[in-house]
Amino acid sequence: MQTLDEMRRLSLLTADQHAQISQWVARAKTPECILAMPEPLWRALSLASLLMNVDADLLRPPSLSFDGPLP
């Protein structure tokens, strides 16, 4: 849901789209249910994901640095 909130904050989703997508995802019991989202919502989510370059973030290798205190 954090990503949806960020999409809304960046005005990539309207308040109504954000609310509808959030409700859909919250009710979905499986990934297949999420994929059954109505086409207009799916299009809005896909475009927002593209504009945020979400795929690049998912494909980036994890950082192996640690900024915490040493034991």
Residue frames relative to the residue before (quaternion, step in Angstrom):
aa qw qx qy qz dx dy dz
M 1.0000 0.0000 0.0000 0.0000 0.00 0.00 0.00
Q 0.5413 0.6283 -0.4017 0.3886 3.57 1.17 -0.49
T 0.6470 0.5134 -0.3187 0.4650 3.58 0.99 -0.82
L 0.6333 0.5155 -0.3338 0.4709 3.61 0.99 -0.76
D 0.6401 0.5177 -0.3239 0.4662 3.58 0.98 -0.81
E 0.6473 0.5093 -0.3109 0.4744 3.58 1.01 -0.81
M 0.6251 0.5284 -0.3356 0.4663 3.59 1.01 -0.78
R 0.6531 0.4998 -0.3071 0.4790 3.58 1.00 -0.80
R 0.6503 0.5295 -0.3129 0.4460 3.58 0.93 -0.93
L 0.7099 0.4310 -0.2424 0.5015 3.58 1.08 -0.75
S 0.4440 -0.7153 0.4239 0.3340 3.59 1.34 0.09
L 0.3753 0.7077 -0.5022 0.3256 3.58 1.08 0.74
L 0.7312 0.2063 -0.1577 0.6308 3.55 1.33 -0.32
T 0.4488 -0.6440 0.5356 0.3112 3.56 -1.12 0.60
A 0.6647 -0.4779 0.3738 0.4360 3.56 -1.25 0.24
D 0.6560 0.5133 -0.3064 0.4607 3.58 1.01 -0.84
Q 0.6462 0.5025 -0.3206 0.4766 3.62 0.94 -0.86
H 0.6363 0.5367 -0.3223 0.4508 3.58 0.93 -0.91
A 0.6818 0.4888 -0.2884 0.4616 3.57 0.86 -0.97
Q 0.6834 0.4886 -0.2970 0.4539 3.60 0.86 -0.91
I 0.6639 0.4869 -0.3099 0.4754 3.60 0.92 -0.86
S 0.6383 0.5292 -0.3264 0.4539 3.60 0.94 -0.86
Q 0.6644 0.4938 -0.2999 0.4742 3.58 0.94 -0.89
W 0.6369 0.5303 -0.3306 0.4515 3.59 0.95 -0.85
V 0.6867 0.4812 -0.2831 0.4656 3.58 0.84 -1.00
A 0.6482 0.5253 -0.3228 0.4468 3.60 0.97 -0.82
R 0.7027 0.4512 -0.2657 0.4817 3.60 1.05 -0.72
A 0.5787 0.6144 -0.3788 0.3796 3.59 1.14 -0.56
K 0.2889 -0.7799 0.5371 0.1407 3.54 -0.86 0.99
T 0.7901 0.1664 -0.0761 0.5850 3.58 1.21 -0.48
P 0.6467 -0.4928 0.3912 0.4312 3.61 -1.22 0.27
E 0.6127 0.5608 -0.3461 0.4362 3.58 1.07 -0.72
C 0.6300 0.5233 -0.3272 0.4714 3.58 1.08 -0.73
I 0.6268 0.5180 -0.3406 0.4720 3.59 1.00 -0.75
L 0.6704 0.5073 -0.2965 0.4532 3.59 0.96 -0.87
A 0.6396 0.5174 -0.3223 0.4683 3.59 1.23 -0.33
M 0.2971 0.7720 -0.5034 0.2498 3.58 1.29 0.30
P 0.5835 -0.5906 0.4138 0.3735 3.62 -0.99 0.71
E 0.6464 -0.5936 0.3369 0.3410 3.54 -1.00 0.92
P 0.6727 0.4894 -0.3423 0.4368 3.67 0.77 -0.80
L 0.6546 0.4896 -0.3155 0.4819 3.59 1.03 -0.73
W 0.6392 0.5299 -0.3234 0.4539 3.56 0.99 -0.84
R 0.6399 0.5231 -0.3184 0.4642 3.59 1.02 -0.83
A 0.6585 0.5071 -0.3087 0.4624 3.58 0.91 -0.91
L 0.6630 0.5013 -0.2936 0.4721 3.58 0.96 -0.88
S 0.6504 0.5195 -0.3103 0.4591 3.58 0.97 -0.84
L 0.6664 0.4931 -0.3035 0.4697 3.57 0.92 -0.88
A 0.6489 0.5071 -0.3181 0.4697 3.59 0.93 -0.86
S 0.6385 0.5236 -0.3197 0.4648 3.60 1.01 -0.81
L 0.6457 0.5172 -0.3092 0.4689 3.55 1.00 -0.86
L 0.6867 0.4884 -0.2848 0.4570 3.58 0.87 -0.94
M 0.6849 0.4473 -0.2759 0.5047 3.60 1.15 -0.60
N 0.3364 -0.7588 0.4831 0.2788 3.58 1.32 -0.23
V 0.0928 0.8417 -0.5206 0.1087 3.56 1.01 0.92
D 0.6167 0.5626 -0.3542 0.4215 3.61 0.97 -0.77
A 0.6400 0.5236 -0.3320 0.4540 3.59 0.96 -0.81
D 0.6426 0.5165 -0.3230 0.4647 3.59 1.01 -0.79
L 0.6777 0.4959 -0.2953 0.4557 3.58 0.99 -0.80
L 0.7087 0.4538 -0.2552 0.4760 3.57 1.14 -0.61
R 0.5247 0.6389 -0.4116 0.3835 3.60 1.25 -0.27
P 0.4616 -0.6714 0.4902 0.3095 3.60 -0.87 0.86
P 0.5602 -0.6173 0.4253 0.3524 3.59 -1.05 0.67
S 0.5039 -0.6277 0.5010 0.3180 3.54 -1.15 0.63
L 0.2531 -0.7852 0.5495 0.1322 3.55 -0.90 0.90
S 0.4829 0.6600 -0.4434 0.3670 3.57 1.25 0.17
F 0.1664 -0.7621 0.6206 0.0798 3.51 -1.21 0.60
D 0.1728 -0.8209 0.5401 0.0671 3.55 -0.62 1.15
G 0.4802 0.6842 -0.4300 0.3411 3.58 1.21 0.19
P 0.6841 -0.4692 0.3494 0.4357 3.57 -1.28 0.01
L 0.4607 -0.6600 0.5181 0.2892 3.54 -1.13 0.63
P 0.5413 -0.6423 0.4313 0.3292 3.61 -1.04 0.71
